[in-house]
Amino acid sequence: MIASRRHRPNGPVAPGRNNGGVEDPQGEKMTTHFIVHDKADTVGVVVVEGIKPGDALTGWVMENDSTLQLKALDAIPLGHKIALKDIKKGETLLKYGHDIGRAVAAIGRGRHAHVHNVKTKRW
């Protein structure tokens, strides 16, 4: 689900706290949980602490100033990546519009993407 937003987030905040930037369709303030730079990205970067399986997350797509929602299926630490779509083994991952490596295992939408399932293509 992608929705237009009126304001940009002010940066990372503690879990459950509102950053004053993202608004839902009813104009209610929401927290930005992850950031996506390019609409073609396959992963987003988590910008809050305490993401747990089952959490409903809101992401901000910087390129077109939209939001998207997804459900976390794993605990994901601050600064780590979350899969925005189902990624097949062998597929390229895109972050910030750039190739960051290849999936060495399937990564489901909402799953933690990190060294256990992503490897660089350099070696």
C-alpha positions, 0 to 999 in steps of 0.5 A: 500500500502506497500513500502520499505524505504531506511532510518529511520525517524528522529522523529516527525516533524511539519505538512507539514515539511519533516523529511528527512527520508521517501522516496516515490517510486520515491525517493522523501522525505515524512513525517512520520505521524504515527508509527507502531511497529509490522506488526500485529498491528491494530492501529498506533500512530500519531507522528505529530500535525494537522491531519485532515479528508481527510489528506493523511498519511504515516506510518512507520512499524518499524518491517520490515522497510516498509511504508503504506499509508492511509487517515485520516477520523477524526482529530487525535491529536498527540500521539493518535491512528489511525485504520490501518484496519476496526475493528469490535465491540468486536475485540482486538486492537494491538499496539506495538505488544500488546493487548491494549483493545477491540473495544466497537464500530466499528472503520473504517480504518483511524478513531481515536481510543481512549477512546470513542471506545476502552476500557481496558479488565481489568475491 
